[in-house]
Amino acid sequence: MNMLNARLAVAVRQAPCPARCTSRSLWAVGGCLVIFLGAIAPRFTLVVLELFTNWNDRAFDSFWIGFFGWLFAPYSTLAYSMMNAIGDPINGFGWVIVASGFVADAASWFGSGRRRRP
């Protein structure tokens, strides 16, 4: 049994890196974490993405577009950055995700007024 385990360990060490070992490995490893943080705190997630990735730089031509998105529509901005990082240009399903981000933004805008009423 030890001989089999030793051969397996050597085979695993010598195995070539799979085709998905690219710059998108961050998405493969931390994609669920980004989505989870984005659902809880989209502005914080956008700041983390700005500091540690180049997703916002690739998604927006100007810093100001991303900044105003961060300020007024964080869910839409986060969805656009993520969909642009996955597939450039954004395809049909990506636009559905961005639209759902816009719906979440609209719900946060109009839902806050509903809570303040007596």
BELHU-V434557 format. One record per helix or strand of 3 or more residues. SS is the DSSP state (hx for helix, st for strand). FROM is the first residue (numbers start at 1). LEN is the number of residues. If there is no record, write none. Layout:
<<SS & FROM & LEN> <SS & FROM & LEN>>
This chain:
<<hx & 2 & 13> <hx & 25 & 16> <hx & 42 & 11> <hx & 55 & 5> <hx & 63 & 10> <hx & 74 & 13> <hx & 92 & 25>>
